[in-house]
């Protein structure tokens, strides 16, 4: 496989990246269990295997447009000058952290190190800007992304049941830069 080039997105990349298939397949999820009693709330997540592989749609509309290039950092993974994936980063969500909002890799090229290259480039960019953490969000159904986070040393740091309009639970993983 040719070498992956990671570069900032241009306005010409945005349409192609927005049209990329953001869905994924999974046969595992992180299921949330909650226990509420007087004076305590206990929440845990556990990996469960689904009875069959499911196709999961992206939880929100892909909003890549020229404004993203002004407000956020969009990194593109390119093979032979052809965009095959991207990662959208924001510094405005949480002070001192770079937030990974959206990431997609062309379905035919998944599991080939492209998402890893994008995340490593994001960590380097965030570190150069003095950020303390890179935080990635994903659906609790996105087992491939969860596995990638854990493989790269990201730590589970929270969740939000009301984050996505489709009522999927959002999980947050952080990578400390300092």
C-alpha positions, -999 to +999 in steps of 0.1 A: +000+000+000+014+035-008+023+058+020-005+078+036-001+115+034-018+136+062-025+172+053-049+200+061-081+199+041-088+223+013-121+237+002-119+213-028-118+182-005-150+190+015-176+177-009-158+144-014-152+139+023-188+148+032-201+122+006-179+095+021-197+066+037-196+073+075-216+041+085-199+011+100-206-025+108-202-040+142-209-072+161-202-058+195-213-028+215-207-012+249-239-016+269-245+007+298-258-006+331-271+018+357-278+013+393-295+040+413-300+039+451-303+064+479-271+083+480-254+066+451-255+061+414-233+035+397-228+033+360-208+007+341-202-003+306-197-038+294-188-052+260-215-075+246-216-095+215-246-089+192-265-119+177-256-107+143-235-080+126-254-047+122-249-017+100-249+015+121-255+049+104-236+080+115-255+097+143-257+131+128-256+149+094-221+154+081-216+191+082-184+197+063-183+231+047-160+260+042-168+273+077-152+242+092-119+252+076-121+286+094-133+274+128-119+238+130-089+219+118-098+192+092-070+167+085-072+147+054-056+113+048-046+109+011-033+081-009-018+091-042-032+126-037-068+111-034-086+119-001-095+086+016-103+098+051-105+127+074-106+139+110-123+171+121-108+187+152-121+216+173-105+237+201-137+254+210-155+226+228-134+224+260-106+247+270-072+230+270-084+201+248-086+193+212-119+176+204-122+150+176-157+156+163-159+136+131-137+109+115-143+087+085-122+064+063-133+050+030-149+016+037-126-003+013-095+011+032-105+006+068-082-014+091-052-003+072-038+023+096-054+054+081-074+063+112-043+057+134-023+080+112-050+107+114-052+104+152-014+105+156-013+136+134-041+151+156-021+144+187+010+161+173-010+191+161-027+194+195+006+191+214+021+219+193-008+241+202-003+235+240-034+213+245-035+190+275-057+163+258-072+150+227-107+138+233-126+116+209-163+111+209-182+080+195-214+061+198-214+032+223-222+011+192-190+020+175-170-009+187-143-006+159-136+030+171-136+019+208-110-008+200-089+017+182-090+042+211-079+015+236-052+002+212-037+038+209-037+044+247-068+066+250-087+063+283-124+062+288-133+095+304-171+098+302-204+095+285-235+114+276-269+098+271-283+130+255-255+139+231-269+126+198-303+134+183-309+097+176-306+089+213-274+069+210-251+071+240-219+091+233-186+078+248-156+100+253-120+088+253-090+111+262-054+109+253-032+129+277-005+149+259+014+160+290 
